[in-house]
Amino acid sequence: MRTLILSLLLAFSVAAQAGQTLRIGQRVLTVGDTTTRAITLLGTPGYKEPVENKFGARVGERWQYARDDGHVVVLTIVDGKVGDIDDRRE
């Protein structure tokens, strides 16, 4: 029984981690990577917008990239690190 529960928890954790990565060629960008790594892999963002909390204080930025394969990648940057990766179809 413990083995089954452990296996299920492991499967869910792997699935959750897979949603927070982005493959760029043979390299991978992961939540927690630095902005320098993001720029090295994806280049300069086509659009940047501030992210603010409910009081209007700036807490980060949202960077948008248009990819050649029809995807739009949106990175949320917080404290100089990638906080979220959203890979969307146009």
PDB file as gemmi writes it, atoms N, CA and C in Angstrom:
CRYST1    1.000    1.000    1.000  90.00  90.00  90.00 P 1                      
ATOM      1  N   MET A   1       0.824  -1.187   0.000  1.00  0.00           N  
ATOM      2  CA  MET A   1       0.000   0.000   0.000  1.00  0.00           C  
ATOM      3  C   MET A   1       0.877   1.263   0.000  1.00  0.00           C  
ATOM      4  N   ARG A   2       1.928   1.258   0.834  1.00  0.00           N  
ATOM      5  CA  ARG A   2       2.826   2.416   0.859  1.00  0.00           C  
ATOM      6  C   ARG A   2       3.486   2.634  -0.492  1.00  0.00           C  
ATOM      7  N   THR A   3       3.843   1.549  -1.143  1.00  0.00           N  
ATOM      8  CA  THR A   3       4.495   1.643  -2.447  1.00  0.00           C  
ATOM      9  C   THR A   3       3.559   2.291  -3.463  1.00  0.00           C  
ATOM     10  N   LEU A   4       2.292   1.918  -3.434  1.00  0.00           N  
ATOM     11  CA  LEU A   4       1.312   2.489  -4.359  1.00  0.00           C  
ATOM     12  C   LEU A   4       1.160   3.996  -4.111  1.00  0.00           C  
ATOM     13  N   ILE A   5       1.035   4.387  -2.874  1.00  0.00           N  
ATOM     14  CA  ILE A   5       0.878   5.808  -2.542  1.00  0.00           C  
ATOM     15  C   ILE A   5       2.131   6.587  -2.946  1.00  0.00           C  
ATOM     16  N   LEU A   6       3.297   6.032  -2.641  1.00  0.00           N  
ATOM     17  CA  LEU A   6       4.546   6.689  -3.008  1.00  0.00           C  
ATOM     18  C   LEU A   6       4.661   6.830  -4.528  1.00  0.00           C  
ATOM     19  N   SER A   7       4.268   5.798  -5.255  1.00  0.00           N  
ATOM     20  CA  SER A   7       4.323   5.840  -6.718  1.00  0.00           C  
ATOM     21  C   SER A   7       3.398   6.917  -7.273  1.00  0.00           C  
ATOM     22  N   LEU A   8       2.204   7.032  -6.720  1.00  0.00           N  
ATOM     23  CA  LEU A   8       1.263   8.055  -7.173  1.00  0.00           C  
ATOM     24  C   LEU A   8       1.779   9.464  -6.875  1.00  0.00           C  
ATOM     25  N   LEU A   9       2.318   9.665  -5.698  1.00  0.00           N  
ATOM     26  CA  LEU A   9       2.871  10.975  -5.350  1.00  0.00           C  
ATOM     27  C   LEU A   9       4.038  11.342  -6.259  1.00  0.00           C  
ATOM     28  N   LEU A  10       4.869  10.393  -6.543  1.00  0.00           N  
ATOM     29  CA  LEU A  10       5.998  10.632  -7.440  1.00  0.00           C  
ATOM     30  C   LEU A  10       5.516  10.984  -8.845  1.00  0.00           C  
ATOM     31  N   ALA A  11       4.514  10.279  -9.331  1.00  0.00           N  
ATOM     32  CA  ALA A  11       3.968  10.555 -10.667  1.00  0.00           C  
ATOM     33  C   ALA A  11       3.395  11.967 -10.748  1.00  0.00           C  
ATOM     34  N   PHE A  12       2.673  12.398  -9.712  1.00  0.00           N  
ATOM     35  CA  PHE A  12       2.101  13.738  -9.711  1.00  0.00           C  
ATOM     36  C   PHE A  12       3.176  14.805  -9.611  1.00  0.00           C  
ATOM     37  N   SER A  13       4.224  14.571  -8.858  1.00  0.00           N  
ATOM     38  CA  SER A  13       5.282  15.564  -8.734  1.00  0.00           C  
ATOM     39  C   SER A  13       6.055  15.716 -10.038  1.00  0.00           C  
ATOM     40  N   VAL A  14       6.252  14.642 -10.766  1.00  0.00           N  
ATOM     41  CA  VAL A  14       6.929  14.710 -12.061  1.00  0.00           C  
ATOM     42  C   VAL A  14       6.071  15.481 -13.050  1.00  0.00           C  
ATOM     43  N   ALA A  15       4.759  15.252 -13.041  1.00  0.00           N  
ATOM     44  CA  ALA A  15       3.859  15.970 -13.939  1.00  0.00           C  
ATOM     45  C   ALA A  15       3.852  17.462 -13.615  1.00  0.00           C  
ATOM     46  N   ALA A  16       3.879  17.812 -12.347  1.00  0.00           N  
ATOM     47  CA  ALA A  16       3.888  19.224 -11.960  1.00  0.00           C  
ATOM     48  C   ALA A  16       5.181  19.891 -12.399  1.00  0.00           C  
ATOM     49  N   GLN A  17       6.294  19.215 -12.279  1.00  0.00           N  
ATOM     50  CA  GLN A  17       7.578  19.785 -12.685  1.00  0.00           C  
ATOM     51  C   GLN A  17       7.637  19.964 -14.192  1.00  0.00           C  
ATOM     52  N   ALA A  18       7.056  19.056 -14.953  1.00  0.00           N  
ATOM     53  CA  ALA A  18       7.109  19.130 -16.410  1.00  0.00           C  
ATOM     54  C   ALA A  18       6.395  20.369 -16.923  1.00  0.00           C  
ATOM     55  N   GLY A  19       5.387  20.878 -16.209  1.00  0.00           N  
ATOM     56  CA  GLY A  19       4.671  22.071 -16.610  1.00  0.00           C  
ATOM     57  C   GLY A  19       5.452  23.343 -16.363  1.00  0.00           C  
ATOM     58  N   GLN A  20       6.562  23.287 -15.679  1.00  0.00           N  
ATOM     59  CA  GLN A  20       7.341  24.460 -15.351  1.00  0.00           C  
ATOM     60  C   GLN A  20       8.692  24.467 -16.065  1.00  0.00           C  
ATOM     61  N   THR A  21       8.726  23.851 -17.225  1.00  0.00           N  
ATOM     62  CA  THR A  21       9.938  23.845 -18.036  1.00  0.00           C  
ATOM     63  C   THR A  21       9.585  24.221 -19.468  1.00  0.00           C  
ATOM     64  N   LEU A  22      10.580  24.655 -20.207  1.00  0.00           N  
ATOM     65  CA  LEU A  22      10.409  24.983 -21.613  1.00  0.00           C  
ATOM     66  C   LEU A  22      11.636  24.503 -22.358  1.00  0.00           C  
ATOM     67  N   ARG A  23      11.430  23.680 -23.359  1.00  0.00           N  
ATOM     68  CA  ARG A  23      12.540  23.176 -24.168  1.00  0.00           C  
ATOM     69  C   ARG A  23      12.813  24.165 -25.294  1.00  0.00           C  
ATOM     70  N   ILE A  24      14.072  24.559 -25.432  1.00  0.00           N  
ATOM     71  CA  ILE A  24      14.540  25.417 -26.509  1.00  0.00           C  
ATOM     72  C   ILE A  24      15.677  24.671 -27.183  1.00  0.00           C  
ATOM     73  N   GLY A  25      15.389  24.021 -28.290  1.00  0.00           N  
ATOM     74  CA  GLY A  25      16.384  23.170 -28.936  1.00  0.00           C  
ATOM     75  C   GLY A  25      16.735  22.014 -28.022  1.00  0.00           C  
ATOM     76  N   GLN A  26      18.018  21.881 -27.692  1.00  0.00           N  
ATOM     77  CA  GLN A  26      18.444  20.821 -26.786  1.00  0.00           C  
ATOM     78  C   GLN A  26      18.611  21.314 -25.354  1.00  0.00           C  
ATOM     79  N   ARG A  27      18.272  22.570 -25.107  1.00  0.00           N  
ATOM     80  CA  ARG A  27      18.396  23.137 -23.763  1.00  0.00           C  
ATOM     81  C   ARG A  27      17.019  23.295 -23.129  1.00  0.00           C  
ATOM     82  N   VAL A  28      16.989  23.441 -21.810  1.00  0.00           N  
ATOM     83  CA  VAL A  28      15.737  23.553 -21.076  1.00  0.00           C  
ATOM     84  C   VAL A  28      15.802  24.761 -20.147  1.00  0.00           C  
ATOM     85  N   LEU A  29      14.739  25.563 -20.186  1.00  0.00           N  
ATOM     86  CA  LEU A  29      14.573  26.666 -19.243  1.00  0.00           C  
ATOM     87  C   LEU A  29      13.605  26.192 -18.164  1.00  0.00           C  
ATOM     88  N   THR A  30      13.960  26.423 -16.911  1.00  0.00           N  
ATOM     89  CA  THR A  30      13.185  25.926 -15.781  1.00  0.00           C  
ATOM     90  C   THR A  30      12.847  27.078 -14.842  1.00  0.00           C  
ATOM     91  N   VAL A  31      11.688  26.978 -14.189  1.00  0.00           N  
ATOM     92  CA  VAL A  31      11.342  27.949 -13.160  1.00  0.00           C  
ATOM     93  C   VAL A  31      12.469  27.968 -12.133  1.00  0.00           C  
ATOM     94  N   GLY A  32      12.911  29.165 -11.779  1.00  0.00           N  
ATOM     95  CA  GLY A  32      14.032  29.318 -10.852  1.00  0.00           C  
ATOM     96  C   GLY A  32      15.320  29.714 -11.552  1.00  0.00           C  
ATOM     97  N   ASP A  33      15.381  29.532 -12.889  1.00  0.00           N  
ATOM     98  CA  ASP A  33      16.559  29.967 -13.635  1.00  0.00           C  
ATOM     99  C   ASP A  33      16.655  31.487 -13.615  1.00  0.00           C  
ATOM    100  N   THR A  34      17.851  32.010 -13.833  1.00  0.00           N  
ATOM    101  CA  THR A  34      18.069  33.453 -13.814  1.00  0.00           C  
ATOM    102  C   THR A  34      17.572  34.099 -15.104  1.00  0.00           C  
ATOM    103  N   THR A  35      17.392  35.411 -15.042  1.00  0.00           N  
ATOM    104  CA  THR A  35      16.992  36.147 -16.239  1.00  0.00           C  
ATOM    105  C   THR A  35      18.091  36.095 -17.299  1.00  0.00           C  
ATOM    106  N   THR A  36      19.341  36.030 -16.858  1.00  0.00           N  
ATOM    107  CA  THR A  36      20.454  35.924 -17.803  1.00  0.00           C  
ATOM    108  C   THR A  36      20.332  34.651 -18.631  1.00  0.00           C  
ATOM    109  N   ARG A  37      19.989  33.546 -17.988  1.00  0.00           N  
ATOM    110  CA  ARG A  37      19.806  32.283 -18.716  1.00  0.00           C  
ATOM    111  C   ARG A  37      18.626  32.385 -19.677  1.00  0.00           C  
ATOM    112  N   ALA A  38      17.533  33.018 -19.256  1.00  0.00           N  
ATOM    113  CA  ALA A  38      16.367  33.181 -20.121  1.00  0.00           C  
ATOM    114  C   ALA A  38      16.732  33.987 -21.368  1.00  0.00           C  
ATOM    115  N   ILE A  39      17.483  35.064 -21.181  1.00  0.00           N  
ATOM    116  CA  ILE A  39      17.889  35.889 -22.322  1.00  0.00           C  
ATOM    117  C   ILE A  39      18.861  35.122 -23.213  1.00  0.00           C  
ATOM    118  N   THR A  40      19.757  34.340 -22.624  1.00  0.00           N  
ATOM    119  CA  THR A  40      20.698  33.539 -23.408  1.00  0.00           C  
ATOM    120  C   THR A  40      19.949  32.537 -24.287  1.00  0.00           C  
ATOM    121  N   LEU A  41      18.915  31.914 -23.745  1.00  0.00           N  
ATOM    122  CA  LEU A  41      18.174  30.884 -24.494  1.00  0.00           C  
ATOM    123  C   LEU A  41      17.155  31.465 -25.462  1.00  0.00           C  
ATOM    124  N   LEU A  42      16.455  32.531 -25.061  1.00  0.00           N  
ATOM    125  CA  LEU A  42      15.346  33.053 -25.865  1.00  0.00           C  
ATOM    126  C   LEU A  42      15.626  34.395 -26.533  1.00  0.00           C  
ATOM    127  N   GLY A  43      16.667  35.098 -26.093  1.00  0.00           N  
ATOM    128  CA  GLY A  43      16.948  36.418 -26.640  1.00  0.00           C  
ATOM    129  C   GLY A  43      16.202  37.499 -25.874  1.00  0.00           C  
ATOM    130  N   THR A  44      16.213  38.695 -26.438  1.00  0.00           N  
ATOM    131  CA  THR A  44      15.527  39.828 -25.823  1.00  0.00           C  
ATOM    132  C   THR A  44      14.023  39.674 -26.026  1.00  0.00           C  
ATOM    133  N   PRO A  45      13.222  39.886 -24.979  1.00  0.00           N  
ATOM    134  CA  PRO A  45      11.778  39.737 -25.138  1.00  0.00           C  
ATOM    135  C   PRO A  45      11.201  40.785 -26.090  1.00  0.00           C  
ATOM    136  N   GLY A  46      10.171  40.385 -26.823  1.00  0.00           N  
ATOM    137  CA  GLY A  46       9.507  41.317 -27.732  1.00  0.00           C  
ATOM    138  C   GLY A  46       8.660  42.335 -26.996  1.00  0.00           C  
ATOM    139  N   TYR A  47       8.215  41.989 -25.806  1.00  0.00           N  
ATOM    140  CA  TYR A  47       7.368  42.889 -25.020  1.00  0.00           C  
ATOM    141  C   TYR A  47       7.575  42.601 -23.541  1.00  0.00           C  
ATOM    142  N   LYS A  48       7.635  43.668 -22.756  1.00  0.00           N  
ATOM    143  CA  LYS A  48       7.738  43.543 -21.300  1.00  0.00           C  
ATOM    144  C   LYS A  48       6.616  44.362 -20.677  1.00  0.00           C  
ATOM    145  N   GLU A  49       6.027  43.836 -19.606  1.00  0.00           N  
ATOM    146  CA  GLU A  49       5.031  44.600 -18.866  1.00  0.00           C  
ATOM    147  C   GLU A  49       5.241  44.378 -17.373  1.00  0.00           C  
ATOM    148  N   PRO A  50       4.990  45.399 -16.577  1.00  0.00           N  
ATOM    149  CA  PRO A  50       5.172  45.234 -15.128  1.00  0.00           C  
ATOM    150  C   PRO A  50       4.073  44.362 -14.531  1.00  0.00           C  
ATOM    151  N   VAL A  51       4.412  43.657 -13.467  1.00  0.00           N  
ATOM    152  CA  VAL A  51       3.450  42.900 -12.681  1.00  0.00           C  
ATOM    153  C   VAL A  51       3.347  43.608 -11.339  1.00  0.00           C  
ATOM    154  N   GLU A  52       2.121  43.978 -10.965  1.00  0.00           N  
ATOM    155  CA  GLU A  52       1.909  44.726  -9.734  1.00  0.00           C  
ATOM    156  C   GLU A  52       1.007  43.947  -8.784  1.00  0.00           C  
ATOM    157  N   ASN A  53       1.186  44.178  -7.491  1.00  0.00           N  
ATOM    158  CA  ASN A  53       0.292  43.575  -6.509  1.00  0.00           C  
ATOM    159  C   ASN A  53      -0.975  44.423  -6.399  1.00  0.00           C  
ATOM    160  N   LYS A  54      -1.880  44.066  -5.522  1.00  0.00           N  
ATOM    161  CA  LYS A  54      -3.166  44.768  -5.442  1.00  0.00           C  
ATOM    162  C   LYS A  54      -3.033  46.208  -4.938  1.00  0.00           C  
ATOM    163  N   PHE A  55      -1.877  46.564  -4.386  1.00  0.00           N  
ATOM    164  CA  PHE A  55      -1.645  47.925  -3.919  1.00  0.00           C  
ATOM    165  C   PHE A  55      -0.920  48.776  -4.959  1.00  0.00           C  
ATOM    166  N   GLY A  56      -0.582  48.196  -6.089  1.00  0.00           N  
ATOM    167  CA  GLY A  56       0.100  48.926  -7.149  1.00  0.00           C  
ATOM    168  C   GLY A  56       1.610  48.883  -7.074  1.00  0.00           C  
ATOM    169  N   ALA A  57       2.146  48.140  -6.125  1.00  0.00           N  
ATOM    170  CA  ALA A  57       3.606  48.012  -6.017  1.00  0.00           C  
ATOM    171  C   ALA A  57       4.103  47.013  -7.056  1.00  0.00           C  
ATOM    172  N   ARG A  58       5.191  47.344  -7.679  1.00  0.00           N  
ATOM    173  CA  ARG A  58       5.765  46.462  -8.699  1.00  0.00           C  
ATOM    174  C   ARG A  58       6.417  45.258  -8.032  1.00  0.00           C  
ATOM    175  N   VAL A  59       6.022  44.051  -8.468  1.00  0.00           N  
ATOM    176  CA  VAL A  59       6.571  42.827  -7.881  1.00  0.00           C  
ATOM    177  C   VAL A  59       7.330  41.982  -8.902  1.00  0.00           C  
ATOM    178  N   GLY A  60       7.317  42.404 -10.157  1.00  0.00           N  
ATOM    179  CA  GLY A  60       8.026  41.650 -11.182  1.00  0.00           C  
ATOM    180  C   GLY A  60       7.699  42.170 -12.565  1.00  0.00           C  
ATOM    181  N   GLU A  61       8.015  41.358 -13.554  1.00  0.00           N  
ATOM    182  CA  GLU A  61       7.733  41.687 -14.953  1.00  0.00           C  
ATOM    183  C   GLU A  61       7.209  40.452 -15.667  1.00  0.00           C  
ATOM    184  N   ARG A  62       6.482  40.684 -16.747  1.00  0.00           N  
ATOM    185  CA  ARG A  62       6.039  39.614 -17.623  1.00  0.00           C  
ATOM    186  C   ARG A  62       6.699  39.852 -18.974  1.00  0.00           C  
ATOM    187  N   TRP A  63       7.484  38.864 -19.423  1.00  0.00           N  
ATOM    188  CA  TRP A  63       8.188  38.965 -20.694  1.00  0.00           C  
ATOM    189  C   TRP A  63       7.499  38.077 -21.713  1.00  0.00           C  
ATOM    190  N   GLN A  64       7.272  38.613 -22.934  1.00  0.00           N  
ATOM    191  CA  GLN A  64       6.621  37.838 -23.993  1.00  0.00           C  
ATOM    192  C   GLN A  64       7.580  37.622 -25.161  1.00  0.00           C  
ATOM    193  N   TYR A  65       7.558  36.388 -25.653  1.00  0.00           N  
ATOM    194  CA  TYR A  65       8.367  36.004 -26.805  1.00  0.00           C  
ATOM    195  C   TYR A  65       7.471  35.350 -27.849  1.00  0.00           C  
ATOM    196  N   ALA A  66       7.570  35.795 -29.101  1.00  0.00           N  
ATOM    197  CA  ALA A  66       6.886  35.128 -30.210  1.00  0.00           C  
ATOM    198  C   ALA A  66       7.873  34.133 -30.814  1.00  0.00           C  
ATOM    199  N   ARG A  67       7.517  32.858 -30.795  1.00  0.00           N  
ATOM    200  CA  ARG A  67       8.405  31.810 -31.327  1.00  0.00           C  
ATOM    201  C   ARG A  67       8.039  31.520 -32.778  1.00  0.00           C  
ATOM    202  N   ASP A  68       8.992  30.989 -33.531  1.00  0.00           N  
ATOM    203  CA  ASP A  68       8.780  30.681 -34.947  1.00  0.00           C  
ATOM    204  C   ASP A  68       7.732  29.604 -35.166  1.00  0.00           C  
ATOM    205  N   ASP A  69       7.537  28.725 -34.187  1.00  0.00           N  
ATOM    206  CA  ASP A  69       6.608  27.605 -34.358  1.00  0.00           C  
ATOM    207  C   ASP A  69       5.160  27.963 -33.999  1.00  0.00           C  
ATOM    208  N   GLY A  70       4.838  29.259 -33.900  1.00  0.00           N  
ATOM    209  CA  GLY A  70       3.472  29.683 -33.625  1.00  0.00           C  
ATOM    210  C   GLY A  70       3.118  29.768 -32.154  1.00  0.00           C  
ATOM    211  N   HIS A  71       4.076  29.591 -31.296  1.00  0.00           N  
ATOM    212  CA  HIS A  71       3.842  29.686 -29.858  1.00  0.00           C  
ATOM    213  C   HIS A  71       4.201  31.076 -29.365  1.00  0.00           C  
ATOM    214  N   VAL A  72       3.528  31.492 -28.315  1.00  0.00           N  
ATOM    215  CA  VAL A  72       3.903  32.688 -27.580  1.00  0.00           C  
ATOM    216  C   VAL A  72       4.304  32.216 -26.192  1.00  0.00           C  
ATOM    217  N   VAL A  73       5.508  32.544 -25.790  1.00  0.00           N  
ATOM    218  CA  VAL A  73       6.008  32.158 -24.469  1.00  0.00           C  
ATOM    219  C   VAL A  73       5.962  33.395 -23.579  1.00  0.00           C  
ATOM    220  N   VAL A  74       5.333  33.248 -22.421  1.00  0.00           N  
ATOM    221  CA  VAL A  74       5.252  34.337 -21.447  1.00  0.00           C  
ATOM    222  C   VAL A  74       5.987  33.891 -20.186  1.00  0.00           C  
ATOM    223  N   LEU A  75       7.031  34.633 -19.836  1.00  0.00           N  
ATOM    224  CA  LEU A  75       7.785  34.363 -18.619  1.00  0.00           C  
ATOM    225  C   LEU A  75       7.427  35.419 -17.579  1.00  0.00           C  
ATOM    226  N   THR A  76       7.160  34.994 -16.374  1.00  0.00           N  
ATOM    227  CA  THR A  76       6.979  35.922 -15.271  1.00  0.00           C  
ATOM    228  C   THR A  76       8.291  35.958 -14.501  1.00  0.00           C  
ATOM    229  N   ILE A  77       8.854  37.150 -14.376  1.00  0.00           N  
ATOM    230  CA  ILE A  77      10.149  37.344 -13.735  1.00  0.00           C  
ATOM    231  C   ILE A  77       9.919  37.992 -12.366  1.00  0.00           C  
ATOM    232  N   VAL A  78      10.434  37.352 -11.328  1.00  0.00           N  
ATOM    233  CA  VAL A  78      10.324  37.867  -9.969  1.00  0.00           C  
ATOM    234  C   VAL A  78      11.704  37.782  -9.317  1.00  0.00           C  
ATOM    235  N   ASP A  79      12.183  38.893  -8.809  1.00  0.00           N  
ATOM    236  CA  ASP A  79      13.492  38.953  -8.140  1.00  0.00           C  
ATOM    237  C   ASP A  79      14.629  38.416  -9.003  1.00  0.00           C  
ATOM    238  N   GLY A  80      14.593  38.718 -10.297  1.00  0.00           N  
ATOM    239  CA  GLY A  80      15.672  38.319 -11.185  1.00  0.00           C  
ATOM    240  C   GLY A  80      15.672  36.861 -11.586  1.00  0.00           C  
ATOM    241  N   LYS A  81      14.576  36.153 -11.297  1.00  0.00           N  
ATOM    242  CA  LYS A  81      14.486  34.734 -11.643  1.00  0.00           C  
ATOM    243  C   LYS A  81      13.163  34.449 -12.338  1.00  0.00           C  
ATOM    244  N   VAL A  82      13.134  33.370 -13.111  1.00  0.00           N  
ATOM    245  CA  VAL A  82      11.907  32.947 -13.782  1.00  0.00           C  
ATOM    246  C   VAL A  82      10.963  32.377 -12.728  1.00  0.00           C  
ATOM    247  N   GLY A  83       9.797  33.003 -12.577  1.00  0.00           N  
ATOM    248  CA  GLY A  83       8.822  32.558 -11.586  1.00  0.00           C  
ATOM    249  C   GLY A  83       7.735  31.693 -12.177  1.00  0.00           C  
ATOM    250  N   ASP A  84       7.471  31.849 -13.498  1.00  0.00           N  
ATOM    251  CA  ASP A  84       6.438  31.056 -14.161  1.00  0.00           C  
ATOM    252  C   ASP A  84       6.728  31.043 -15.654  1.00  0.00           C  
ATOM    253  N   ILE A  85       6.356  29.939 -16.299  1.00  0.00           N  
ATOM    254  CA  ILE A  85       6.511  29.787 -17.741  1.00  0.00           C  
ATOM    255  C   ILE A  85       5.147  29.409 -18.303  1.00  0.00           C  
ATOM    256  N   ASP A  86       4.678  30.186 -19.280  1.00  0.00           N  
ATOM    257  CA  ASP A  86       3.400  29.910 -19.934  1.00  0.00           C  
ATOM    258  C   ASP A  86       3.644  29.837 -21.435  1.00  0.00           C  
ATOM    259  N   ASP A  87       3.500  28.649 -22.008  1.00  0.00           N  
ATOM    260  CA  ASP A  87       3.723  28.419 -23.437  1.00  0.00           C  
ATOM    261  C   ASP A  87       2.363  28.303 -24.093  1.00  0.00           C  
ATOM    262  N   ARG A  88       2.003  29.291 -24.918  1.00  0.00           N  
ATOM    263  CA  ARG A  88       0.664  29.362 -25.525  1.00  0.00           C  
ATOM    264  C   ARG A  88       0.732  29.255 -27.034  1.00  0.00           C  
ATOM    265  N   ARG A  89      -0.312  28.693 -27.613  1.00  0.00           N  
ATOM    266  CA  ARG A  89      -0.495  28.736 -29.075  1.00  0.00           C  
ATOM    267  C   ARG A  89      -1.165  30.040 -29.420  1.00  0.00           C  
ATOM    268  N   GLU A  90      -0.746  30.665 -30.553  1.00  0.00           N  
ATOM    269  CA  GLU A  90      -1.373  31.913 -30.977  1.00  0.00           C  
ATOM    270  C   GLU A  90      -2.753  31.649 -31.520  1.00  0.00           C  
TER     271      GLU A  90                                                      
END                                                                             
